[in-house]
Amino acid sequence: MQIRTATLQDTGQLKSLYQGTIIHINSRHYNPEQVRAWAARGERITSLENKIKQQYFYVAVTPEDTITGFASVEADGELDMMFVHKDFQGKGIATLLIQRIFEKARELGLLSLTSYVSITARPFFEKMGFKVVETRQVDLGEVSLINYEMIKSLEPGQ
């Protein structure tokens, strides 16, 4: 698996991966109405394109350039997006991606990272050293769901 910077040509695969992961993986922890509302946000292609242009946005790809996961971080230290393809769960892709995010954060001189993490992703983020600072209720139109604000210190010795 290789990690590379995302391009606008990746948008179609990213949209499909995002929606597929929510529908098939996050549905373990969220009800059908929540899953529908969350997955529908993947239709906002302009928003995704802006994230690719404005954030440090990385994709994990096979030798055939199939995207198996993606992650993005903002210059201010918010780890914004992180998803692994439903068919590639448990293969170390999230670990590769988060390690690249940690590298970029250190290059930027950040002392910590903040992320807003699903119930599904919380155990992985805890394993990577993130701590829950707040349980949040997020409104997606008429639907609400729970996620967690989590922070990881990047200071030496932490």
Number of C-alpha atoms within 10 A of each C-alpha: 16 14 18 14 14 23 13 13 9 16 16 11 14 23 17 14 22 24 23 19 20 24 19 13 19 21 16 13 15 19 11 12 13 22 21 16 17 22 18 14 15 19 13 10 14 11 12 18 16 11 19 19 13 13 18 19 24 23 29 23 17 12 8 6 12 13 22 25 26 27 24 25 25 19 15 14 21 17 25 18 17 20 23 26 24 19 13 14 15 10 12 11 23 23 15 19 25 20 13 19 22 20 12 17 23 15 9 12 14 16 13 17 21 21 22 21 23 18 16 16 17 19 12 13 21 14 10 13 13 20 18 18 11 12 14 15 11 12 13 13 8 8 13 15 19 16 20 20 17 21 22 19 15 16 11 6 5 7
